[in-house]
Amino acid sequence: MYIIKDSFDFTVDHGTVITLGKFDGVHRGHQALIGRVKAYAASHKSLGRSPKTVVFTFMMNHYTLLTVEERREIIGNMGIDILVECPFVPMIITMEAEDFVRKILVEQMQVCHLVVGEDFRFGYGRRGDVAMLRELGRRYDFTVEVVEKVTDEEGRISSSRVRESLREGDMETVNRLLGYSFFVEGSVIHGRRIGRAIGFPTTNLIPDGSKLLPPNGVYFVRTRIGGKDYNGVTNIGTKPTVDGHFLGVETYLYDCEDGTDLYGKKQRVELLHFSRPEKKFSNIDDLKAQIAMDRENGAAYFGR
């Protein structure tokens, strides 16, 4: 996948089929848009004129469901040809809707087909809408496909719903809306070895500061590290009992004999279920007893 970022000084010399949006989380609604982009391109491949597939994203500064790297990975794995990461700079913020379509989508990106959600708005003051896109499509010779919102029994699937469920620690709903398991990832670092000292060796990582996280507490997780998958129990928080001062993700892995070989390796922790909130214990013995209970509860969750 080719990534266009940090500049508007680019041109695409091939017809494109494009979908636009923030794509925060790349949830099931976003996946439907990307699926239609791929379907359109595939249907024209047999005619010998297959356009390049493009996801055109508007960048958010911080506190997103996916980091920039995570979003790139997910969209790339969906088979998209080009990802545009469009920054919210004054040129874009103040650009009129028609100018955006003509200058960027038509002249620079050679759009032949555009896929958007039914409530898509764009341009200065959000003046552009689906009706305008269709009118501009007739003028500049591209077609517009409007995709209905993906819904479930509670309404439309949206990034705001995912965020709300994440704030509540409702990982089952978060994962259902996303269509995949919400995850945190990073390189395994050396911790304070307190877990090992009290008989529960763990891995530690520091989450990206731009990523939204659920409430601090204990979660049952599935984690991939060193090419292997493990079930586990994760604490997200500051470790108040042992005077922690930074937010970390600490994971006990079932069936992992020796954590010392894991340092420096990339770890992805998928959060499946919120077990309890983080709390401060009066002493290490109480902490040890609670960790033992967390491990037993996790084992029951995974049917061990």
N, C-alpha and C positions, 0 to 999 in steps of 0.2 A: 504494500500500500504506500502510495506517495503522499507525503504530508506537506501542505502549504501553510506556512505560519509566519508571523511577524512582519509580513510585507504584503502590499497590494500591487507590487510591481511584478505581475506574472500574467501569463496567458496560457490557455489550453488549446492546442491545435487539433482537437478532436471533439466531435459532438459528445455532449454529456447529458445524462439524466441525473437530476439533482433533487435531494430533499434537504430542507432547511430547518433549523431549530437549535435550542440550547443543548438538547440531548443529555441533560443531567441525569445520570443513572442508566441511560440506554435501557429503559424499562420496556415492558411488553408493548406499550403504545408506540414507542420509538422503533422497536423491532418490526412492527407492522409497516411503518413507513419505509424502512430500509428493505423489507421484503418486497414491497411494491416496486422500488427502484430496481432491485435485482431482477424481478419478474419482467419488467419492461425491457431491460437490456437483453435478457435472455430471449425474449420473443422476437427481437430484431436481429439477433445474431444469425438466425437461420436465413435471414434475408441479405446477409453479407454487409450489414451496416450497423453493427452493434455499437452503441454509445458507451463511453466510459461511465462507471457508476461513481457518484459523488455524494458525500455527506458534508454539508456546509454548516459548521457549528459556530455559534456565537460564544466567545469565551467568557467565563465567569472568573472573578478574581480569587475567591476563596470560599471555603465551606461548601464543598460540593459532595455529591454522593460517590463520585469517582474522581480520582486524581487525573491529571492530564494523561499520564502514562497508562493508567488503567483503562481510560476511555479509548485511547488509541488501540490498545490490545484487543478490547472487545469488538470494536468496529472493524479492525483489521481481520479478526477471526471470522467475521461475517462475510468476508470476500469482497469488500469495497475497494475500488481502484484508487480513489483520491479522497483524502480528508482535508478539508479546509478549516483551519482554526482562526476564525476572524476575531480580532481584538476589538473591544468596545473603545475605540479611539474617537476623538472629535469628528474626524471625517465620516465615520460610520454613523455616529449618534445623530449628526445633523443632516445626513443625506436624505433627500426626499425619496419616497418609495419608488417612483418611476425612474429616477436616476440610478438607484441601486440595481434595478432590474436591467436597465439598458447598459450601464457602464460595466457592471461586474458580471451579472449572469449571462447577458447576451454577448457583449463585445469581448470580455476576457475569458469567459468559461464556455462559450459556444453551446448554451443550453438548447436542447431540442425537446425535453420533456421535464416537467417540474412536478414533484410529489409533495403535497403539504397536508396538514391536518385541517379540519373544517373550521377551526377558530384561529388559524394562523394570521398574525398581524406583523407588519414590518414597516420600516422607514421612519422618518422623523415624526414624532408624535403618534406613532403606530397608526398612521393614516392609510397604509396599504392593507388590503384584505384579499380574500379569495376572488371577489368580483373584479377588483382591479387587476389581479394576476391574469384572469381569463381575458380581459379586454386587452392587456398588454401582450398576451400570448398571440392573439389575433394580429396585433400590429407588428410584432417582431418575429412571428413564425415559430412559436413553440407551443406545445400543448400542456395543459394543466390537469392533473389528477388529484382529486380531493378525497382523502381517506377519512372515513368516519372514525370517531374515537373508539378505542378498545374499552370495553366495559366489563365489569363483573357484577355480582349481586348487590354491591354497595354503590355503584356508579362508575364514573369515568376513571380510568387508570391514569394517574398523573404524577409528576415529580413531587408535587405538594403533598399528595396522599402518602407517597413513600416516606417523605421527610417526617410527616406527622407520626406515622407508625414507628419510624426509627426513634423519634424522641421518646416514645412510650416504651421502647424496648420490645415491641411486638415483632419479633424476627420472623415468625411464621407468615404474617401478613406482608412484611417487607419483601420477603423472598418470593412470595406468590405474585406480588405486583411487579417485581423486577423480572421474574422468569428465570432467575438464577439466584444463588445464595450470596447475600451481601458479604463482603470480605474486607479484611485489612491485611496488608502485606508489607514486608520490609526484610532487611537482612538481620539474621540472628546475631545479637550482641551479647557481650558478657554482662550479666547482672551482678547483684551483690551476693549471689550464691546462698541466700537465706533459705530458699526452697530446698536446695540440696542438703543444707545443714540440718533441716528438720525432717528429712526423709522424703521429700517430694521434689525431685529435680525438675526444672522447668526451662523452657526457652523464653527469651525476651526479645522484643522488638519495639522500636519507637515509631508510631504511626506518622504519616505525613501530616503536617500541620494544616493543610488545606482541606483535609477530608472530614466530612461530618461523621460523627460516631454516635452510637446509642448511649444510654445512661451508663455511668460507671457501675460495674458489678461483675458477677460471675455468669458465664455463658457456656453452654455445651456446644462444641465446635467440631468441625472436620477440617483438618489442616494438611497441606501438602508441603513437604520439605525434603530436599535431597532426592527428589524423584519418587518419593513414597507418600502414601496417604495414611493418616492416623486420625482416630477419634481422640477427643481430648476435652479438657476443661480449661477455660480461659478467664483470667481476671483482667478487665480493663479498668485502669484507675491509677492512683498515686501511691498505693500501698501504705495507708496511713498508720497501720500498726507499727511499721518499722521505719517511720519517719521519712517516707518517700516525698520527693519534691518535683517529680515530673510525671506526665501521663505516659503510661506504658501498657503494653499488651503482653501478659505473661501466661504461658500455656503449659499445662501438664499434659503429656502425651501418653496414652495407653500403648503398651507393647513397644515402647522405645527404650532400649536398654541403656544406651550411652549417649547422652546429649552433648558430650564434649566434642564429638565429631561434626556437630551441626553448626558451629560458629562460623559466621560469614556467609552462610548459605541463605538463599531467598526462601522465605516462608510466607505462605498464604493461609490465613486463618478465616474460614467461613463460619459465620455466626448462625447457629441453627435455633437456639432456644435460650431465653433469658431465665436464669435460675433464681438469682437473688441480687439485691443491691450491694454495693461495696459498703463495708462498715469497719470501724476501728475497734479492735479488741484490747482488753486491758493488759494482756500479757501474751507471750509467745505460745504458751501451752494452749490457751484458748484458741489462738489462731491455728495452731496445728490440728486441734480437734475439729475445727470448722472445715479446714482443707480436707481432712480425711472424710468428713461427711459429704463435701462437694464431690470428691472422687467417687464415693459410693453412689450418690445420686446420679452422677454422670454415667456410671456403669449401668444403672437401672434404665436410664434414658436410652442408651444404645443397646439394651438387651443383652448385656454381657453376663 
